[in-house]
């Protein structure tokens, strides 16, 4: 252990495999006393696995973990054992008991006793002292559920610190907090930093990283990209490292469609200050017939949330939405469907496919829902519709009556796409339509998207792959920290301009 540098946690050469997946490959991580260290990376980078390995939720195959005051490497076999080694985690979803008091939550499982009974007076007094020491002034005898999520998280942090945590892991702690609550949490983090606690801050918010962190470790595809001091890493370079692009040598990608040369149609969708509390801040957006509009940004930037607010998957609680110039109220996805919208969700297994139903049933289910229970689609029509899209989309299945769960991921995606094409929507939202599928199928879907736009359909395309967006989109909206921060059109479209916009400005910002 590097005592001279006040290193309190050292992970070296950590590797972890799941069936068919290398989750971590020879990853190093170092945490110093009194620093806030951001752990960053896109979806699938390995952040969660590294935390699980550290806290004993998952075993690791190779490597070692060392903490200060321990001569030998440690192996945490459970979160409880990790706590005994001075490592505590506070998750986005607070793992406390809302019906118990603040004091009971702080001391649950370790209550002070007197004559065989809980010493309430001592427990309340010590709880008050613990919280006041962290500049938190609240009534500890009140049930936890009476306080905001931010206060609940602070109590979870206070409990961890009181249990002698030298290493505190905050896993996406700000995702459900408003700006004022985030600032209160940051004040507490800085307070703990001054006391010598090392904090691992897992987040996807760039602004917050540059506001509160000292160092950044970036992971990508289960591998260590590097460790950097915050003030020496411009934001655009951080984005490039997370996305796997060399900013100094960005290859220009020739657009494979002529969307730019196609005159845009009338405005189909118009959003004015539309928002959903806690997921997407107010935004203005116009979407024309015959265009592919892309949503770009890092994981958690608000791409999916913006789409869900338009579609009614998350009912907008402020602002105005117009379809074909008429103000509409979308309370649920069925309302959006009746207005000519379709939505292919990012998580196809949980929100897209109905695993135990057949390919035929999965394709016709949205049209049947749109028609209503009193206008049933005949079995003959169902078969004709299904055969049409199996052929059109080249869906590989033994026959239309095979349960969709038996198909590959790419073919499941094609079935859901067929479901919405059958509805002939005017506006189609595609959220990560090519994630996890083979290159050939990706190309087919991209070509189909461009063709549908040529035929007049308006399409919203969300993807984490910049190249894919450049090939398919005629205009791109950039999001950052749940906020729409800009638009790029025609000659502005390029990898460097997109990453500059995601990062929040100039190269040297």
N, C-alpha and C positions, 0 to 999 in steps of 0.2 A: 504494500500500500504506500502511495506517494505522500507521506506525511507532510513533507515540505511544502507541497502545493495545496495542502488541505483538501485532498481528494477524499470524499466520504463514500463513494460508490464507484466500483469499476467492474464493467462487464467486458470480457475479452473472448473473441472468437466464438460467439454464440451461434449455434446452428439448430434449427428445428424444422422437421419435415412432417407434413400430413400426407395421407395417401395421394400420390400423384402431384403434390404441390410442395415446392421448397419455400417454406414460410420465412425462414431466416437463414442466411448463408454467411457465416464468419463475421458476424456483426460485433463491433466494439461500441461501448458507450461509457462516458465518464462524467460524473457529477461531482462538483466541488461544493465545499461548505459555503453557505450564504449566497448561492446563486440561483437564479430562475432560468431554467434550461428548457427551451422549446424542443419538443420531439415532433418533427413534421414529415409529411409524405402524403401522396395521394392514396386513394382507395386501393387496398391490397399491398401497400408498401411494406407492411410488417410492424407498424406501430403497436397495434393491439397485441400481437403475438409477443413482442418484446416485453411489454408490460406484464402480460400473463406469465411469461417465463420468470420474470423478476419476482412476482408476487406469489408464485407457487400454484397458480391455476393450471399451468401447463408445464410439463417436464421438457428439458432441453437435452439434445443428444450429445453435443460437444461444447467445450468452452468452460469458463469458470466465472463466478461472481464473487467479488470481495467487497466487504464493507469495513469501515473504520472500526477499530477496537476488536476485530476478530483476526486472529493470526492465520487461521486456515480459511480456504474458500468456503462459501456457504452454499447450501442447496435448500431452497425453500420448497417444502412439500405441500404447503397450504398457505392461504392468506394470513392465518393466525400465526404460523411460524415466521412469516415475513415480518409481521408486527413485532414479534419477539426479537427480530434482528434489526428493528428500528425503521422498517419500511411500511408506510401506510398509504392507502389509496382512497381518494374521494371521487366517486363516479358522477357522471352527469345526472343520473337518477339517484337521488339521495337515498342511501340505504339505512334509514332510521325509522323509528316508530312514531307516526304522526299523532297517535292518540295518547302517547305518554308525554310527560312534561319535559322541558328542556333539560332539567337536572337529571331526570331518569335516563334520558338518551345519552347524556355525557358519561354516566356511570353504569350503564347497563352491563351486567355481568361482573361488575367489580364494585358494587355498592358498599359504602361504609356501614359496618354493623355495630350494634350496641345491644348487649344482652339478648343476642340471637335474633334481633330484628333490625330492619333498615333504620339507620340513623338519619332521618329526614333533615333535621336541622343542620347537621354537619354536611350532608350531601348538597343541600341548597347553598350553604355558605361557601363551600369549596367550588361549586359551579359558578357562583357569582364572581369569585376571585379569578378563576380560569378565564372567564369571558372578559372581565375588566382588564386583565393583563394583555388581552388582544384588542383592547379598545372597542369591545362589544357590550353595550349597556342595555340589557333587556331583562324582563322578569323571568327568572328561571323556573318559577313554579307554575307557569302557564303551559298548556299543551302545545307541542311543537307545531301542530297543524294551523295554529293561529298566526304563524309568522310566514313571511314571504319565502319563496324558494331560495333567494339569495341568502337570507338569514339562516335557513336550514342548512345550506352548504357550509356557511361559516361555522355553524355548530358542529357539523361533521368534521371540519378541519380542526376545530378546537379539541374535539375528542381525540383525533389522531395525534395532535401535538402533545396533549396531556399524557398520552401513552408512550411518551419518549420517542416519538418519530424523529429520526435524523434526516430521513428521506421522505418527502411528501409528494405523492403522485396525484396530480389533478387532471382527470380524464374528461376533456371537453366540458369544463365546469361552467362556461359562459353561454352555452348553446340556447338555454331557455331564459336568459336574463336580459332585462332592458339595459340601456346605457348607464343609468344611475346605479343600478345594482352591480354592473360590471366594475364600475369605478370603486365601489365599496369593497368588492372582492379583491381588486388590485391593491387597495390600501392594506388589506390584511396580508396579502402575499408579500408586500414590501416590508411589513412589520416582522413577518416570520423570517424573511431574508436577513434583516438586521440582527435577528437573534441567532443566526448561523444555520438555520434549516436550509437544506438543499431541496429545491422544488423542481420536479419534472412536470412541465406544462404541455399537455397534449391538446393541440388545437388546430383548427384550419383557418383561423382569422388572422390574416397578415397584419392588419393594423394593430391588433392586440399584442402580437409578438414583438413588434418594433416599439411598442409603448412600455412593455414591462419586462422583457427578457434580456438576459446578458449573453447567452450563447444559443446556438441552434444546431441540432443534429438532424440531418436529412437522410431518410431512408427511401429507397425506390426498388420495387420488385424484390423485397426481402434482403437487399444488400445496403451496406453503408455507402452513401455518397460522400459524406464528409461532416466534420464538425467546424463551426464557424463562429467568430465573434460577431454579434449583431451589427455593431457600428461599421464593420468591415465588409458586410455583405449587402450590396444594394438589393432592393426588393425584386427588381426584374431578374437579377441573377438567381435569387432564391426560387422564383417561379420556374426559371429554366432548369434548375437542378431538380426540382420536384417533378417536372414534366418530362425530364430526360432529353432536353434539347441543349445544344451548345450555342449559347447566345452569340458568340463571336463568329460562328460559322453556320448560320441558319440557311438551309437550302431553300431556294425559291421553288414553290410547287405550282406547276402550271394547272390552272383550273381545267377540269375535264368536262365542263359543260358550258353552255353559252347563256347561262341565266342572266348574266349582266346585259346581254344584248336584247333580252325579251322585255318589252314594255310592261310595266306593272299594271295590274287591273285595279278595280275600285277597292276602296278600303272595306275589308270584311269585318275585322275585329278592331275595336277601338277601346282602349282602357285609359281611364283618367283617374290618377291618384288611387288606383286599386291596391289594396293591401290585405294581408291577413296577419293579425297580431301575433308576434313571436316567431313568424317564419319568413315573411317578405315585407320590406318597407314599401311605402307608396311609390308607384311607378306609373308613367305614361307610356303607352305603346300603341302604334298602329300597325296592323298586319294586312297586307294587300292580297287579293286573289292572284294566284299564279306565282307566288314567291316562296322561297325556302328561307326562313329566317332562323338563324342559329343563336343559341344561348351559350355563351362561353364564360368560363370562370372556374376556379378551383373547387374541389369538393367542399360542400357546405356554403358556397357563395350565394345560393338562393335560386339556382337554375330550375331545379325541379319544383321548388316552392312557387315560383312565378307561374309556371305552367299549371300547377294544381289550383292556384287561385283563379285563373281564367276558366278552367274546366269545372270548378266547383267541387273538386276532390277535397280541397280545403276551402270552405265557404268564405268568400271575401267579407270582411266586416267593415270595410270603408271603401269609398270611391265609387266609380261608375263604369259599367261595361256596356258597350253597344255592339250589336251584331247587325250588319247591313244598315247602319245608321239608326237603328231603333234601340232604345235603352231596354236592357233585359236584366232580370234577377235570376241568378243561377244558384239555387239552394242545394243542389245535389247533382251528381254526374248525369242522372237520367234527364235533367233539364237541359244540360249541355248537348246530350245526344239528340234530343228533339229539335235543337237549334242547329243541327248539322255538324256537330263536333265529334271527334274520335280521339282516343287517348291510349297510347301504348306505354305502360308504366315502366320505370327503370327496373323494378323488382318483379320480373315476370312470374317467378315461382309463387310469390305470395299475393301479388295483386293482378296478375295477368291470367295465367292458365288455371283451369279447374282440373286438378290432376287426375281425378278418377273418371272424368267424363271423356268421351271419345273425341277424335279429331272433328268429326261432324258436329257434335254438340257444342264444342268450343267455338267453332266458326260461326254457327247460327245464333248463339245465345244473345248477342247484343242486338241483333235485328229483331229477335223475338221480344226482347225487353222493350224495345222502341215501339213495336206494334201493339204490345199489350196482350194480356192473357186471353182476350176474347177474339183475337185474330191470329190463330195458330198457323204456323207455317207447316204445310203438308209434308209428309215424309218424302214424297217425290221431289218437291221443291228443295228440301234440305239436302238431298243427295245431289241434285243438279248444282246447287250453289257450291257445295263442298268439293265436288269433282272439278268444277271450274277453277277454284283457287288452288287446289292441289296441283293442277296442271300449270296454271299461270305462274305460281310462285315456286314450282319445282320442289314441292314438299315431299321428302322421302319418308313414305309410310307404306306398310304392307297393304292397308286399305283404309277407308274412311272410318271404320268402326274400331280402330285400334285406340286404346286409352292414350291420351296425349302424354302421360307421364313416361311412356315407353319410347318417346321420340328423343332425339338429341336436342341440346339446347337451341341450336340454330334452327332446327325444324319447328320447335315449339314457338320460337319467335316468329317464324313465317306464318304459323297458324293464327297467332294473335293479329298479325298484320292483315291476313285474309279476313279475319272477323270484322275489322274496321273498313276494309275496302268494300266488303259486301254491303255496308251501310251507305256507301258512296258519300262520305262526308265532304263538306265544303272546307273544313279546317281540321287538320290531323296533327296531333302532337306525338312526336316520336322521342321518347326519353331513353337515351343509350340503346338504340335499336340494334346495334351490332356488337354489344359487349359480350364477350365469352363465346363468340361463334367464329367459324373458320373464315379465312381470307376470301375464298370463293363466294361464300354466302354474303359476306360484307359487301363485296363488289356488286352483287345482284341487287341488294337492298338499296345501295347508293344510286344505282342506275334507275331503279324504280322510283325513288324519291324525285329525282330530276324529271323523269317522264311525267309523273303525276302533276308536278308544278307546271310543266308545259301545257298540260291539259286543263289548267285553271284552278287546281286545288291549292289552297294555302297550307303550308306545312311549317310547323315549328320543330326544329331539329336540335336535340341536345346530345352532345358527345364530349368525352374527355380527350378525344384524339383530334388534335389541331388539323392534321392533314386531311382527315375525313371531313371536317367542317369546311375547309377551304375548297374541297372538291364538290361539295353539295350545296353550300349556302350562297345566296346572292346578297345577303345582308346579315350582320352579326351584332347582337346585343351583348355587352359585357357586364357581368355582375361581380360584385365584391362585397363580402360581409353583409349579405342579405339585401343588398341595395343595387339597383340598376345604375351603373356609373358611366355608360357611354354607348355609342353605336358606331359601327364601322361599315362603310359602304364601298362598293366597287374598287377603285384603285387603292383604297385604304386597307383592303384585306390582305394580310400577310402574317406570317408567324411572329415577326418581330413586333409589329404594331399590336397584335393581339396580346402578346405577353407584356408589352409596356402598359397596355390598358388594364390588364388583370393586376399587375403589380402596383399600379396607381401613379403613373406619370413617367418622368424621364428616366433614362438609364441610370444616372448617378444619384437618383433620389435617395 
